[in-house]
């Protein structure tokens, strides 16, 4: 009998592979996305110092349904506005092993539209 690994453990392996290549600095932080069934979270991380510079989530924005594309767009817009206030223009996008479609793509597109470059 073949034991199937869970989708989340496969995602964690993909994320580990991606993280060997992606690194955020204070000038160009890493835009990390975490997606749960009910919410979506984004943060700008300086990996050199281990600091979170800016964060945003569907919980913080009090979205009625945090697990949909509209909430992801709001979080993307919010993180871009907060980054602009801190003077951050360029970021490195870290999709955390998730496929680039749906909520992850909506968050990235909204962040780009509101001034972040990646």
CORWOGI-V878413 format. One record per pair of residues at least 6 apart in sequence whose C-alpha atoms are under 8 Angstrom apart, sorted by the first residue. I is the first residue (numbers start at 1). J is the second residue. Records with the same first field share a line. If there is no record, write none. Layout:
BEGIN
I: J, J
END
This chain:
BEGIN
11: 96, 97, 98
12: 96, 97
13: 97
14: 96, 97
15: 95, 96, 97
18: 94, 96, 97
19: 94
22: 30, 92, 94
23: 29, 30, 47, 92
24: 30, 45, 46, 47, 48, 91, 92
25: 45, 46, 47, 48
26: 46, 47, 48
27: 88, 90
28: 46, 88, 89, 90, 91, 92
29: 44, 45, 46, 47, 90, 91, 92
30: 43, 44, 45, 46, 47, 91, 92, 93, 94
31: 42, 43, 44, 45, 91, 92, 93, 94
32: 42, 43, 44, 45, 93, 94, 95, 96
33: 40, 41, 42, 43, 94, 95, 96, 104
34: 40, 41, 42, 95, 96
35: 41, 104
36: 67
37: 67
38: 65, 66, 67
39: 57, 58, 59, 65, 66, 67
40: 57, 58, 66, 67, 71, 72, 75
41: 55, 56, 57, 58, 75
42: 55, 56, 57, 75, 76, 79
43: 52, 53, 54, 55, 56, 79
44: 52, 53, 54, 55, 91
45: 51, 52, 53, 54
46: 52, 53
54: 79, 82, 83
55: 79
56: 75, 78, 79
57: 75
58: 66, 71, 72, 74, 75
59: 66
61: 74, 75
63: 71
65: 71
66: 72
68: 103
69: 102, 103, 106, 107
70: 106
72: 103, 104, 106, 107
73: 103, 106, 107, 109, 110, 111
74: 107, 110
75: 107
76: 106, 107, 108, 109, 110, 111
77: 107, 110, 111, 113, 114
78: 111
79: 111
80: 111, 112, 114, 115, 116
81: 114, 115
83: 89, 116
84: 115, 116
88: 116
89: 115, 116, 117
90: 116, 117, 118
91: 116, 117, 118
92: 118
93: 118
95: 104
98: 104
112: 118
END
